Amino acid sequence: MGKSKRPCLDCRRLFLPTADKNSYCPDCFVKYNNLRNQQRRAKPKKKDTRVRGTRAYDDPQYRKYRKQLLSMATQCGICLKGVIYDDPFQVDHIIPLALGGGNDPNNLRVTHRSCNIKKKDKRDVIGIK
């Protein structure tokens, strides 16, 4: 039994999807791909405000807030679970420094190490995975 035809998301013509062209027919795929490449090039890159060669931990203000947050921590800011023996708490930037976030206390929260690693450099809403 072969693959079935599906409608193109742009022109609604039926076509046989392939691994790289599974949403658009070959004609619309070229148009869509060119548009996507133009948008990608047009996006302004966010400026990294950090001084090269420094870490967040080198900032004395960050260390002060980090110490306060860790002493008061009762639950993870991402998964909302309490202390886990194998997974220690660490302080996380809600808006990462690489995306323009700062070290002020409104941008810091306590998370499990594993939750913070899963988040990486993405913006995250408090309490939502």
Buried (B, 14 or more C-beta within 10 A) or exposed (E): EEEEEEEBEBEEEEBEBEEEBEBBBEEBBEEBEEEEEEEEEEEEEEEEEEEEEEEBEEBEEBBEBBEEBEEEBEBBBBBEEEEBEEBEBBBBBBBBBEBEBBBEBEBBBBBBBBBBEBBEEEEBEEEEE
